[in-house]
Amino acid sequence: MAKATVAGDEAEAGPTTTRVARPFSAFERMVAWRYLRARRKEAFISVIAGFSFVGIMLGVATLIIVMAVMNGFRTELISRILGINGHMIVQPVDSPLTDYADLSKKFDGVEGVKLAVPLVEGQVLASAKQGASTGALVRGIRTEDIMKLNLVTNNLKSGDMVGFTSGQGVLIGSRMAQQLGIQAGDSITFVSPEGDVTPMGVNPRVKSYTVSGIFEIGMSEYDSTIVYMPFEEAQLFFNADGIAQSIEIYVDHPDDIDTLRPKIEAAAGRQIFITDWRERNQTFFSALQVERNVMFMILTLIILVAALNIISGLIMLVKDKSSDIAILRTMGANASSVMRIFFMTGAAIGISGTFAGVLLGVVVCLNIESIRAFFSWVTGTVLFNPQLYFLSQLPADMDFPETFSVVVMALVLSFLATIFPAWRASRLDPVQALRYE
C-alpha cells in the first residue's frame, strides 16, 4: 500500500500523520497512465506498446471473424442441405413401400414431425437440343409436398409451378440450366439405364419434358444436379409403379433426432430402416468441425505473440524507470503498490486492444459480403467462386458465447503477460537503483 508522510511546518508542531492509500487508488492510476504516455527518449518503448496493442486488436478481430465465417458456413450448409434433404430417411426392409401414403400420414401425426415426403429417385443423363449433357438426380415428389419446400418454391428464378402441378413439367437448378443452355419453357431429355426389358436386353429409357421452372437454392452442388419431377411421372419413368423408394421426414428440431427415432418406428408398424442427416453427412461436418478447432488454435497464437510483446515492452519500461521506482519506494510506496502500477500499465494495453479488436471484428462480420464484393471488384477476380465452393455468398454468423470466450481468453493472456514484469518492478532494490544515478 502506498503511504505518504505529511509533517507540519515545524517538527515541534506535533506527531507526523500517516495517510494510507487504497489499492488501485487515484495515485497508482495516475502513475500508470503517465507511463503509458511516451516521451521523446521513450519512443522505442512506446513503439513496442503500440505493436502490442495492434497485435492484440488484430488477433482478437481475426479470431472473431474466422470463427463467425466458420459458423456461417455450418449454419448455411445445414439450412440448405436439410432444406432439400429430409432429416430422417425411412426405407423399406421386408417389402416395398406400397403403403407410402398411409405411412406418410402416420409420420405426419408424430409430435415433432413437420413433414413426411414420399420420394422416387434415380440417376439420369440430362441433355438439351444444343447437344450439351450432364448428370442429374431426379427426385419424384408429390405436388402438395413440394409446395411445402419453401427453399425450392420460394427461389424460382424463372418459370412457374403450373407445368409441374399439371404433371408434365419439371423443375431444374439454375446451374444445370446454365450448363445445358436452356430456359423455362424449353425441353430437356432424360436418359435412364433402367429402361424396358426386351428379349435383346434392357433398353435405356429416353423421354423429354418441358422445363416448368428454374430454381436457385444458392448451393452449387444442388443447383447443378437436382431435378424435381411429378411423383406419378417419376414412378412411370423409373419402373416404380405404385411404390415409393423412400420417405423423407422433416422435423422441427434436427438435433432431437434420437428422441424421435423410436416414435417413428412405432408409428410405422412394420420393419423399416432409418438413417438421419448426421449419418449421411458425418464425414463432411466432422471435417468442418476439425478445421474450425484447428483454426481457433492457430489464430490464438497471434494473441499469444502480442501478449509476449507486452512482456518485452514492460520489462524495458521497468528498466528505464528504475530510478523512478526507487524514488517512489523511498517516498513510501510499497512493493505491492509498484506492482499494481505496472500491472495496470500492461493491462491497459491488453484491455484496449481486446475491445478494439471486438469492435473491428463486429464491423467486419456485419459487412463481410460487401467487403468481399469490394475486393472482388478491386482485384477483378471472384474471391469466393460459387463454382468451387458450396455456397454463392460468404456467410458470417457471430456466436455470443464464442465471442465472449475469445474476449476472456485475450484478457487473461494480457493479464498473465503483465505479472512477471510487474513483479520484477516490485522487487527492485531502491538502494541499488539510485547508486549509479
C-alpha positions as CSV (number, residue, x, y, z in Angstrom):
1,M,0.0,0.0,0.0
2,A,1.3,3.5,-0.8
3,K,2.0,5.7,2.2
4,A,2.5,9.4,2.3
5,T,4.0,11.1,5.5
6,V,2.9,14.6,6.0
7,A,4.7,16.7,8.6
8,G,3.7,20.1,9.9
9,D,5.6,23.3,9.3
10,E,7.7,22.5,12.3
11,A,8.7,19.3,13.9
12,E,7.5,20.6,17.3
13,A,4.0,21.2,15.9
14,G,3.1,17.6,16.6
15,P,3.5,14.0,15.6
16,T,3.5,13.0,11.9
17,T,0.3,11.9,10.2
18,T,0.4,8.7,8.1
19,R,-2.1,8.6,5.2
20,V,-2.6,5.1,3.7
21,A,-3.7,4.8,0.0
22,R,-6.0,2.1,-1.0
23,P,-5.2,-0.5,-3.8
24,F,-5.7,0.9,-7.3
25,S,-6.0,4.4,-5.9
26,A,-6.0,7.6,-7.9
27,F,-2.3,7.9,-7.3
28,E,-1.5,4.5,-8.7
29,R,-3.8,5.0,-11.7
30,M,-2.1,8.4,-12.4
31,V,1.4,7.0,-12.4
32,A,0.3,4.0,-14.6
33,W,-1.3,6.4,-17.1
34,R,1.8,8.6,-17.1
35,Y,3.9,5.6,-18.1
36,L,1.6,4.9,-21.0
37,R,2.3,8.3,-22.5
38,A,5.6,8.4,-24.4
39,R,8.3,11.0,-24.1
40,R,10.9,11.5,-26.8
41,K,13.5,9.4,-25.1
42,E,11.0,6.6,-24.5
43,A,9.8,6.4,-28.1
44,F,11.1,2.9,-28.7
45,I,9.2,1.6,-25.7
46,S,6.1,3.4,-26.9
47,V,6.5,1.7,-30.3
48,I,6.6,-1.8,-28.6
49,A,3.5,-0.9,-26.7
50,G,1.8,0.2,-29.9
51,F,2.7,-3.1,-31.6
52,S,1.3,-5.0,-28.6
53,F,-1.9,-3.0,-28.9
54,V,-2.2,-3.6,-32.7
55,G,-1.3,-7.3,-32.3
56,I,-4.0,-8.0,-29.7
57,M,-6.5,-6.0,-31.7
58,L,-5.8,-7.8,-35.0
59,G,-5.6,-11.2,-33.2
60,V,-9.0,-10.8,-31.5
61,A,-10.6,-9.4,-34.6
62,T,-9.2,-12.1,-36.8
63,L,-10.3,-14.8,-34.4
64,I,-13.8,-13.4,-34.2
65,I,-14.1,-13.0,-38.0
66,V,-12.8,-16.5,-38.8
67,M,-15.0,-18.2,-36.2
68,A,-18.0,-16.3,-37.4
69,V,-17.3,-17.3,-41.0
70,M,-16.9,-20.9,-39.9
71,N,-20.2,-20.8,-38.0
72,G,-21.8,-19.1,-41.0
73,F,-20.6,-21.9,-43.3
74,R,-22.0,-24.6,-40.9
75,T,-25.3,-22.8,-40.5
76,E,-25.8,-22.1,-44.2
77,L,-24.8,-25.6,-45.2
78,I,-27.1,-27.2,-42.7
79,S,-30.0,-25.0,-43.6
80,R,-29.5,-25.7,-47.3
81,I,-28.7,-29.4,-47.0
82,L,-31.5,-30.1,-44.6
83,G,-33.8,-27.7,-46.5
84,I,-33.5,-30.0,-49.5
85,N,-32.9,-33.4,-47.9
86,G,-35.0,-34.8,-45.0
87,H,-33.7,-35.0,-41.5
88,M,-34.7,-38.7,-41.4
89,I,-34.9,-41.1,-44.3
90,V,-37.2,-44.2,-44.0
91,Q,-36.6,-47.1,-46.3
92,P,-38.4,-50.5,-46.5
93,V,-36.8,-53.7,-45.3
94,D,-39.2,-56.6,-45.9
95,S,-41.4,-55.3,-48.7
96,P,-41.7,-52.2,-51.0
97,L,-43.4,-49.1,-49.8
98,T,-46.7,-49.6,-51.5
99,D,-48.4,-48.1,-48.4
100,Y,-46.4,-44.9,-48.6
101,A,-49.5,-42.7,-48.5
102,D,-50.7,-44.2,-45.2
103,L,-47.2,-44.2,-43.7
104,S,-46.7,-40.5,-44.6
105,K,-50.0,-39.6,-42.7
106,K,-48.8,-41.7,-39.7
107,F,-45.4,-40.0,-39.6
108,D,-47.1,-36.5,-40.0
109,G,-49.1,-37.3,-36.9
110,V,-46.0,-37.8,-34.7
111,E,-45.2,-34.9,-32.4
112,G,-42.1,-33.1,-33.6
113,V,-42.5,-34.1,-37.3
114,K,-43.1,-31.2,-39.7
115,L,-43.4,-33.1,-43.0
116,A,-43.2,-36.6,-44.4
117,V,-42.5,-36.8,-48.1
118,P,-42.6,-40.0,-50.3
119,L,-39.9,-40.0,-53.0
120,V,-38.9,-41.8,-56.1
121,E,-35.3,-41.1,-57.1
122,G,-33.0,-42.1,-59.9
123,Q,-29.8,-41.0,-61.7
124,V,-30.2,-39.9,-65.3
125,L,-28.3,-38.2,-68.1
126,A,-29.8,-34.9,-68.9
127,S,-29.3,-33.3,-72.3
128,A,-30.6,-30.4,-74.4
129,K,-31.2,-29.9,-78.1
130,Q,-27.9,-28.0,-78.3
131,G,-26.1,-31.2,-77.6
132,A,-24.9,-30.3,-74.1
133,S,-25.4,-33.0,-71.4
134,T,-24.8,-33.5,-67.7
135,G,-25.6,-36.0,-64.9
136,A,-28.6,-35.3,-62.8
137,L,-30.5,-36.7,-59.8
138,V,-34.2,-36.9,-60.5
139,R,-36.5,-36.7,-57.4
140,G,-40.1,-37.6,-57.9
141,I,-42.2,-35.7,-55.4
142,R,-45.9,-35.0,-54.9
143,T,-47.3,-31.5,-55.7
144,E,-48.6,-30.9,-52.2
145,D,-45.2,-31.8,-50.8
146,I,-43.0,-29.7,-53.0
147,M,-45.3,-26.7,-52.3
148,K,-44.1,-27.0,-48.6
149,L,-40.4,-27.0,-49.6
150,N,-40.0,-23.2,-49.4
151,L,-36.3,-23.4,-50.2
152,V,-37.4,-24.6,-53.7
153,T,-40.7,-22.9,-54.4
154,N,-39.7,-19.5,-53.0
155,N,-36.5,-19.4,-55.1
156,L,-37.8,-19.8,-58.6
157,K,-35.6,-17.6,-60.8
158,S,-37.9,-18.1,-63.9
159,G,-41.0,-20.0,-64.9
160,D,-43.7,-21.2,-62.5
161,M,-45.3,-24.2,-60.9
162,V,-48.1,-24.6,-63.4
163,G,-46.4,-27.2,-65.6
164,F,-45.3,-29.2,-62.6
165,T,-48.7,-29.3,-61.0
166,S,-50.2,-30.5,-64.2
167,G,-47.9,-33.4,-64.2
168,Q,-46.0,-32.6,-67.4
169,G,-43.2,-30.2,-66.4
170,V,-40.1,-30.5,-64.3
171,L,-38.1,-28.1,-62.1
172,I,-34.3,-27.8,-62.6
173,G,-31.5,-25.9,-60.9
174,S,-30.1,-22.7,-62.2
175,R,-26.6,-24.1,-62.8
176,M,-27.9,-27.1,-64.7
177,A,-29.9,-24.7,-66.9
178,Q,-26.8,-22.7,-67.5
179,Q,-24.7,-25.7,-68.3
180,L,-27.3,-27.0,-70.8
181,G,-28.1,-23.6,-72.2
182,I,-31.9,-23.9,-71.6
183,Q,-34.6,-21.7,-70.2
184,A,-38.0,-22.1,-68.7
185,G,-40.3,-23.5,-71.4
186,D,-37.6,-25.4,-73.2
187,S,-37.4,-29.1,-73.5
188,I,-34.9,-31.3,-71.5
189,T,-34.3,-35.0,-72.3
190,F,-33.6,-37.6,-69.7
191,V,-31.9,-40.9,-70.4
192,S,-32.1,-43.6,-67.7
193,P,-30.3,-47.0,-67.9
194,E,-33.3,-48.6,-66.0
195,G,-35.5,-48.9,-69.1
196,D,-37.7,-51.5,-70.7
197,V,-36.7,-55.2,-70.6
198,T,-36.8,-56.8,-74.1
199,P,-35.6,-60.1,-75.5
200,M,-32.5,-58.2,-76.6
201,G,-31.8,-56.9,-73.1
202,V,-32.6,-53.7,-71.2
203,N,-33.2,-50.7,-73.4
204,P,-32.4,-47.3,-71.8
205,R,-35.5,-45.2,-71.3
206,V,-35.4,-41.8,-73.1
207,K,-38.1,-39.1,-72.6
208,S,-38.3,-35.4,-73.0
209,Y,-40.0,-33.0,-70.6
210,T,-40.8,-29.3,-70.5
211,V,-38.9,-27.2,-68.1
212,S,-41.6,-25.6,-66.0
213,G,-39.4,-23.6,-63.7
214,I,-35.7,-22.9,-62.8
215,F,-34.8,-22.6,-59.1
216,E,-31.7,-21.4,-57.4
217,I,-31.0,-22.6,-53.8
218,G,-27.6,-21.0,-53.6
219,M,-25.7,-24.2,-53.1
220,S,-23.9,-25.0,-56.3
221,E,-23.9,-28.8,-55.8
222,Y,-27.7,-28.9,-55.7
223,D,-28.3,-26.2,-58.3
224,S,-26.3,-28.2,-60.8
225,T,-27.6,-31.7,-60.2
226,I,-31.1,-31.9,-58.8
227,V,-34.3,-32.2,-60.9
228,Y,-37.8,-32.3,-59.4
229,M,-40.3,-34.4,-61.3
230,P,-44.0,-35.0,-60.6
231,F,-44.4,-38.1,-58.4
232,E,-46.6,-40.2,-60.7
233,E,-44.4,-39.4,-63.7
234,A,-41.3,-40.4,-61.8
235,Q,-42.9,-43.8,-60.9
236,L,-43.5,-44.5,-64.6
237,F,-40.1,-43.3,-65.7
238,F,-38.2,-45.4,-63.2
239,N,-40.4,-48.5,-63.3
240,A,-41.7,-47.9,-59.8
241,D,-45.4,-48.0,-60.4
242,G,-47.4,-47.9,-57.2
243,I,-44.4,-47.7,-54.8
244,A,-42.1,-45.1,-53.2
245,Q,-38.4,-45.8,-52.8
246,S,-38.2,-43.9,-49.5
247,I,-39.9,-41.4,-47.2
248,E,-38.1,-38.4,-46.1
249,I,-39.1,-36.9,-42.8
250,Y,-38.6,-33.2,-41.9
251,V,-38.6,-32.4,-38.1
252,D,-38.9,-29.3,-36.1
253,H,-35.6,-29.7,-34.2
254,P,-32.9,-31.6,-36.2
255,D,-30.8,-32.1,-33.1
256,D,-33.6,-34.1,-31.4
257,I,-33.4,-37.0,-33.9
258,D,-32.6,-39.6,-31.3
259,T,-35.8,-39.0,-29.3
260,L,-37.9,-39.1,-32.5
261,R,-36.5,-42.3,-33.9
262,P,-38.4,-44.7,-31.6
263,K,-41.6,-42.8,-32.2
264,I,-41.2,-43.1,-36.0
265,E,-40.5,-46.9,-35.7
266,A,-43.6,-47.3,-33.5
267,A,-45.8,-45.3,-35.9
268,A,-44.6,-47.3,-38.9
269,G,-46.0,-50.6,-37.6
270,R,-43.6,-52.5,-39.9
271,Q,-39.9,-53.1,-40.4
272,I,-38.2,-50.0,-41.6
273,F,-34.6,-48.8,-41.9
274,I,-33.9,-45.3,-40.7
275,T,-30.9,-43.1,-41.4
276,D,-30.6,-39.5,-40.3
277,W,-28.8,-36.4,-41.5
278,R,-25.9,-36.8,-39.2
279,E,-25.1,-40.3,-40.5
280,R,-25.4,-39.2,-44.1
281,N,-23.2,-36.1,-43.7
282,Q,-21.0,-37.3,-40.8
283,T,-17.7,-37.1,-42.7
284,F,-18.4,-33.6,-44.1
285,F,-19.5,-32.0,-40.8
286,S,-16.8,-33.8,-38.8
287,A,-14.1,-32.4,-41.2
288,L,-15.7,-28.9,-40.8
289,Q,-15.6,-29.1,-37.0
290,V,-11.9,-30.3,-37.0
291,E,-11.0,-27.4,-39.4
292,R,-12.8,-25.0,-37.1
293,N,-11.0,-26.1,-34.0
294,V,-7.6,-26.1,-35.7
295,M,-8.2,-22.6,-37.0
296,F,-9.1,-21.4,-33.4
297,M,-5.8,-22.8,-32.0
298,I,-3.7,-21.4,-34.8
299,L,-5.2,-17.9,-34.6
300,T,-4.8,-17.9,-30.8
301,L,-1.1,-17.8,-31.4
302,I,-1.5,-14.3,-32.8
303,I,-2.9,-13.1,-29.4
304,L,-0.1,-15.0,-27.6
305,V,2.6,-13.3,-29.6
306,A,1.0,-9.9,-28.9
307,A,1.0,-10.8,-25.2
308,L,4.7,-11.6,-25.4
309,N,5.2,-8.1,-26.8
310,I,3.6,-6.7,-23.7
311,I,6.1,-8.6,-21.6
312,S,9.1,-7.3,-23.5
313,G,7.7,-3.7,-23.5
314,L,7.1,-3.7,-19.8
315,I,10.5,-5.2,-19.0
316,M,12.1,-2.4,-21.0
317,L,9.9,0.1,-19.3
318,V,10.8,-1.2,-15.8
319,K,14.5,-1.0,-16.7
320,D,14.0,2.6,-18.0
321,K,12.0,3.6,-14.9
322,S,14.2,2.0,-12.3
323,S,15.2,5.4,-10.8
324,D,11.5,6.4,-10.7
325,I,10.6,3.2,-9.0
326,A,13.4,3.8,-6.4
327,I,12.1,7.3,-5.7
328,L,8.6,6.0,-5.3
329,R,9.8,3.4,-2.8
330,T,11.8,5.9,-0.8
331,M,8.7,8.2,-0.7
332,G,6.7,5.5,0.9
333,A,5.2,3.4,-1.9
334,N,5.5,-0.3,-1.0
335,A,6.2,-3.3,-3.3
336,S,2.5,-4.1,-3.8
337,S,1.8,-0.5,-5.0
338,V,4.6,-0.6,-7.5
339,M,3.4,-4.0,-8.8
340,R,-0.1,-2.7,-9.3
341,I,1.1,0.4,-11.2
342,F,2.9,-1.7,-13.8
343,F,0.1,-4.3,-13.8
344,M,-2.3,-1.5,-14.7
345,T,0.1,-0.2,-17.4
346,G,0.2,-3.5,-19.2
347,A,-3.4,-4.4,-18.6
348,A,-4.5,-1.1,-20.2
349,I,-2.8,-2.2,-23.4
350,G,-4.5,-5.6,-23.3
351,I,-8.0,-4.3,-22.4
352,S,-7.9,-1.5,-25.0
353,G,-6.5,-3.9,-27.7
354,T,-9.1,-6.5,-26.9
355,F,-12.1,-4.3,-27.1
356,A,-10.8,-2.5,-30.2
357,G,-10.5,-6.0,-31.8
358,V,-14.0,-6.9,-30.8
359,L,-15.3,-3.7,-32.4
360,L,-13.3,-4.3,-35.6
361,G,-14.4,-7.9,-35.7
362,V,-18.1,-7.0,-35.3
363,V,-17.9,-4.3,-38.0
364,V,-16.2,-6.7,-40.5
365,C,-18.7,-9.5,-39.7
366,L,-21.7,-7.3,-40.3
367,N,-20.3,-6.2,-43.7
368,I,-18.5,-9.3,-44.7
369,E,-20.3,-9.8,-48.0
370,S,-19.9,-6.1,-49.0
371,I,-16.2,-6.3,-48.2
372,R,-15.8,-9.5,-50.3
373,A,-17.6,-7.8,-53.2
374,F,-15.4,-4.7,-52.9
375,F,-12.2,-6.7,-53.0
376,S,-13.5,-8.8,-55.9
377,W,-14.2,-5.5,-57.8
378,V,-10.8,-4.1,-57.0
379,T,-8.8,-7.2,-57.9
380,G,-11.1,-8.1,-60.9
381,T,-11.3,-11.7,-59.7
382,V,-14.0,-13.7,-58.0
383,L,-12.7,-14.2,-54.4
384,F,-15.5,-16.6,-53.5
385,N,-16.3,-18.6,-56.6
386,P,-19.5,-20.5,-56.2
387,Q,-18.3,-23.0,-58.8
388,L,-15.6,-24.1,-56.4
389,Y,-17.5,-23.7,-53.1
390,F,-20.8,-25.0,-51.9
391,L,-22.3,-21.5,-51.3
392,S,-22.6,-18.5,-53.5
393,Q,-22.1,-15.9,-50.7
394,L,-19.6,-15.5,-47.8
395,P,-21.6,-16.0,-44.6
396,A,-20.8,-14.8,-41.1
397,D,-22.7,-15.9,-38.0
398,M,-21.4,-14.5,-34.7
399,D,-22.0,-16.6,-31.7
400,F,-22.1,-14.6,-28.4
401,P,-20.7,-17.4,-26.1
402,E,-17.9,-18.0,-28.5
403,T,-17.1,-14.2,-28.9
404,F,-17.2,-13.9,-25.1
405,S,-14.7,-16.8,-24.7
406,V,-12.4,-15.0,-27.2
407,V,-12.6,-11.8,-25.2
408,V,-11.9,-13.6,-21.9
409,M,-9.0,-15.5,-23.4
410,A,-7.4,-12.4,-24.7
411,L,-7.8,-10.6,-21.4
412,V,-6.5,-13.5,-19.4
413,L,-3.4,-13.7,-21.6
414,S,-2.8,-10.0,-21.4
415,F,-3.1,-10.0,-17.6
416,L,-0.8,-13.0,-17.3
417,A,1.7,-11.2,-19.5
418,T,1.9,-8.3,-17.1
419,I,2.5,-10.3,-13.9
420,F,6.2,-11.1,-14.4
421,P,7.4,-7.5,-15.4
422,A,5.2,-6.0,-12.6
423,W,6.7,-8.5,-10.1
424,R,10.2,-7.6,-11.2
425,A,9.4,-3.9,-10.7
426,S,8.2,-4.6,-7.2
427,R,11.4,-6.5,-6.3
428,L,13.7,-3.7,-7.5
429,D,16.0,-2.6,-4.7
430,P,15.9,1.3,-4.4
431,V,19.4,1.5,-3.0
432,Q,20.9,-0.4,-6.0
433,A,18.8,1.6,-8.4
434,L,19.9,5.0,-7.1
435,R,23.6,4.1,-6.5
436,Y,24.7,4.8,-10.1
437,E,22.3,7.7,-10.9
